[in-house]
Each structure stands twice: as C-alpha cells, then as structure tokens.
Amino acid sequence: MSESHWEYRVVGQTDNPIENQAKLNRLGREGWELVAVSALGSSGILAAYLKRITESNGNDSMKR
C-alpha cells in the first residue's frame, strides 16, 4: 500500500541571484516548494528550505 508523506530538502544559496533563481526554478519543476529562507549563523549565507509530497510503498529508505 502506498502512503503520501512530506520530503524535505535544504539548499545553500550563493551570492549570485541569477544562479539562485535558476536553482529554485529547477527544483520547482521537480516538485519542490520553497517554504522558508533563513541565514546560517553570522556568515550571511542563506539556506532555502523546501518540501514536496512523495509516495512511499512502505519500504522507507534514505535516498541520499
């Protein structure tokens, strides 16, 4: 039996807005939705938090 659940991903952002936009657009086409952006410490580096719905067949395993 398959079951839906959320899958989460965190990606770092560069100081190049064009690269960041391209990365987020690609992830959006893969089904990821941007849910938050926050600074990592005092370095000024930003992290983008994304989620997408995924199906599980009951055999949960780490994909990465």
For each residue, the residues with C-beta under 8 A, 3 or more apart:
1: 57 58
2: 55 56 57 58
3: 55 56 58
4: 53 54 55 56
5: 53 54 56
6: 51 52 53 54
7: 51 52 53 54
8: 49 50 51
9: 27 32 49 50 51 52
10: 47 48 49 50
11: 23 27 47 48 50
12: 40 45 46 47 48
13: 20 23 37 45 46 47 48
14: 19 20
15:
16: 19 20
17: 20 21
18: 21 22
19: 14 16 22 23
20: 13 14 16 17 23 24 48
21: 17 18 24 25
22: 18 19 25 26
23: 11 13 19 20 26 27
24: 20 21 27 28 34 48
25: 21 22 28 29
26: 22 23 29 30
27: 9 11 23 24 30 32 34 50
28: 24 25 31 32 33 34
29: 25 26
30: 26 27 52
31: 28 52 53
32: 9 27 28 50 51 52
33: 28 50 51 52
34: 24 27 28 37 48 49 50
35: 49 50 51
36: 48 49
37: 13 34 46 47 48 49
38: 46 47 49
39: 42 43 44 45 46 47
40: 12 43 45 46 47
41: 45
42: 39
43: 39 40
44: 39
45: 12 13 39 40 41
46: 12 13 37 38 39 40
47: 10 11 12 13 37 38 39 40
48: 10 11 12 13 20 24 34 36 37
49: 8 9 10 34 35 36 37 38
50: 8 9 10 11 27 32 33 34 35
51: 6 7 8 9 32 33 35
52: 6 7 9 30 31 32 33
53: 4 5 6 7 31
54: 4 5 6 7
55: 2 3 4
56: 2 3 4 5 59 60
57: 1 2
58: 1 2 3
59: 56
60: 56
61:
62:
63:
64:
